[in-house]
Amino acid sequence: MKSKIFKRHCDRYGGDDFVSGSIEKTDFEFSELKTEYKTESTDDDGKKQTEWHTIFKGIFFHADFNKHIEGETFVFPDTTEKRFGKFAQKFQKDSSRGELVKLENPEFEKAFKVYSSSQQEARYILTPTMMEAMADIQKRINRPMHFSFIGERIYCAVSFSKELFEPSVKKSVKFSDVEEMYCLFSLIEIIIHEMNLNTRIWTKN
């Protein structure tokens, strides 16, 4: 909820494989997470029916960003840029997230769209090194990734449709299963190091 990545309030959630710790000076937490909202309706016989709808399923994490952020900046997957190119800007407006921020990294712009309450702060956060790292991470895992920078935290939601960290016990574990788990557990470390969060570039107020 603090990340404000998803607009819809969840009515229930479940988590698995929770991990917390620190890499050098950067603290973090992440977990496999599924959030849902419910809708209720009445059928022809007058019976109430409840349906559950998935908001998010995947890995959710947050980490110390080393700097108190005054505004709110969001980095979301950009599917319209891939489909419509420069014309995508017409479809990208979302006033509830702030202003659309256009940046100078072509690879980053193809992969993500950025909204912020402050154009200046968004550019302060999304340095050339940061944008290059985010684009590189997205290429590595090839999954939808949502980021937000709020308060003193960076939040990230990485969508997956299947169960994670749980190879089948009914058959021999394949190397590919182990490799996949290793990559998933390494994701937080990759993000922290590639985004340079450990360099403590900024000092908190």
N, C-alpha and C positions, 0 to 999 in steps of 0.2 A: 504493500500500500504506500509506503514511503517513497518508493521508486517512481510512482505515478506513470509507469510504463503502460499499464493497461487501464483503460477508463472505467470498465465495468467492475463494480464491486463484487467480490466472490462471496458465495453463500456457504461454500465448504472447500476445504483443501486437505491434501494429504502429502506427506513427504517421506523420503527414503534416502538412505546413504548420506546422512548429514556429516559434513566435515568442517572443522574450524581450525584456525591456526595462524601462523604468521610466516612470511618469507622475508627474512632479514627484518626490516622495520615496518613492513606492511602487514596489517592484520586483515583477515578475510574470513568469510563463511560462505559455504555453498551446499546445495542439496538438490537432489532430484525432487521435483515439485509438480503437483497437478492442482490447478484451481478450477472451480466450476461455479456456474450460477444456475438457478432453477427457474423454471416457468411452470405455472399452474393453469390448468384449464378444466372445463367441465364437459363430459361427453354427453351424448344424446340421452343417456339414462340418468343423468344428474350426478354421476360419480365424478369426484375430483381426481384429476390425473396430474402427476408431477413428473416433469422431465428435467434431466440434468444436462448441461451443455458445457463443454470444455472451453475455458478461457486461455489457459496456458498449460503445456505439458513439456517438461524438459529440465534443463539445469538452470537454476537461478543462483546468482552469487552477488555479493557486494564486498567492497574493499575500501580501505582508507585511501582518500585521494590527496591527502597531505595539504589541503588548502580549503578554507571555508568558502563555499560558492554562494554568492549573493542571490543569483537568479536560478533559473532552471534551464538545462539544455538537454535535448533528446536527440538520439541518433537511431534511426529506424531503417529497416531494409527498404530499398527503393526498387520496386518492381516496375513502376511506371517509367523510370528512366531507361530501363532496358527495352521497353516496348515502344516508347514514343520519342526517345532522345530529348532534344531541346524543348519539344512541345510538352514534355512531362510537367514543367513548372506550372502549367495551367491547372493540373489535377492535384498538385501537391500542397495546396494551401490548407492549413489547419489552425485557425485562430486560437483554438483552445490550448494549443501547445506553444503558442508564441509565433514569432515571425520565421518565415523560411529563410535559412542562411545558405548562401551560395559560397562555396569555397574553391580553392584553386587547384586541388589535386584531382585530376581526371579519373583515376582509378577509384578513388574514394567516392566521388560524385556518382559514378556508375553503380556502386554497391549500396550507398546510403543516402538518406535525406535527413537534413538537420533542421530542427526547430529550436528556438531559444527565446527567452524573455529579454535577452540582451545580445545583440549582434556582436558587440565588443567582447563580452565575456566568452561567447561561443568560440571566437577566434583565439582568445587567450587560452582556452582549454584545448581546442583542437589544433595543436601545433602541427607543422609538417611531419614531424616524427610520429606524433600520435595518430594522424590520419593514415600514414603509411603502415603503421602497426595494425590498426583496425582493419584495413583492407587486406593485409596479409593474413590475419587471423581468420577472416571470413573465407578467404580462398582455401585455407588449410582444412577447415572443418566443413565448409560448404553447407551450412545450415543457417536458417533465419536467425539473426542476432539483433536484439534491441538493447540500447544503452541509455542510461540517464545519469546526469551529473547534478546532484542536489545536496545541499548542506555540505558535509565533509566526506561524502561517499560517492563512489562510482558503482552503479548497479548494472547488471547484465543478465538478460534472459536469452538462453539458447534453446530453441525449439527442437524437440525430438519426438517422434511418434511412437517409438517402441520403448520397452523397459530397458533401463540402463544398468550396467554393472552386474548383470545377472545371467551368465551363460547357463544353458540347460544342464541339469544334473542327470538327465536321462541318457546322455551320450558323452563320449569323450570330449573334453574341452579342446577346441581348436586354437592354434596359435593366433588366428585372426581375432578370436574372441578376446584373448588376453591382450593383444595389441590394441584393440578398440578400447578396452577398459583403461589401459595405460594412457592412451591419448586423451580420454575424457578426464582422468585424474590430473593429467598434465595441463589441462586447459587453463586453469586458474594461474598456474605458474607462468605459462606462456603469456597470458594477458598482462600480468603484473610486470614481468621483465620487459616485454616488447613495448608496453605502454610507458615504461620508464618510471613506474610509480615508486620504485625503491631509491631513486636518486635524490628524493627530497628537494626537488628544485624549488618548491615554494615552502614558505614557513607559515603555519597557521597563525591567524590573528589571536 
